[in-house]
Amino acid sequence: MIGYEGEWRTVKAARTDRGPMGGLAVVVTWEEGGMARFPAGDELLLGEPDSA
């Protein structure tokens, strides 16, 4: 899970890619739908899913 836009989202898949200026980026696809691109230098908040 990753904290994104004020909520926790579940990662379905992650891959690396090149950004528009040639820098490295991480592309994340969410279980909840959609995707996001993060520059490789961004800090991501990671967490474990709540066990129920």
C-alpha positions in Angstrom: 0.0 0.0 0.0 1.1 3.6 -0.7 -0.2 6.8 0.8 -1.3 8.9 -2.2 -3.5 11.9 -2.4 -4.5 11.7 1.3 -5.5 8.0 1.3 -3.9 4.5 1.3 -4.1 2.8 -2.1 -3.2 -0.8 -2.9 -0.5 -1.4 -5.5 -1.5 -3.8 -8.3 1.7 -3.4 -10.3 4.8 -1.2 -10.4 7.4 -0.6 -13.2 10.1 1.8 -14.1 10.0 4.2 -17.1 11.6 7.3 -18.5 10.1 10.7 -17.7 9.5 13.4 -20.3 12.9 14.9 -19.5 14.7 11.5 -19.6 14.8 11.0 -15.9 13.8 7.7 -14.2 10.2 7.4 -13.0 8.2 4.7 -11.1 4.8 4.0 -12.6 2.2 2.5 -10.2 -1.1 0.9 -11.2 -3.7 0.8 -8.4 -6.0 -2.0 -7.5 -8.7 0.7 -7.0 -8.2 1.7 -10.7 -6.0 4.2 -12.4 -2.2 4.8 -12.3 0.3 7.4 -11.1 3.8 8.3 -12.2 6.4 9.3 -9.5 9.9 10.8 -10.2 12.5 8.3 -8.9 13.5 10.8 -6.2 10.1 11.1 -4.6 9.5 9.7 -1.2 6.5 7.3 -1.0 4.8 6.3 2.3 4.5 2.5 2.4 2.3 0.5 4.8 0.9 -3.0 5.3 -2.8 -3.7 4.6 -4.9 -3.8 7.8 -5.3 -7.4 8.9 -9.0 -8.1 9.6 
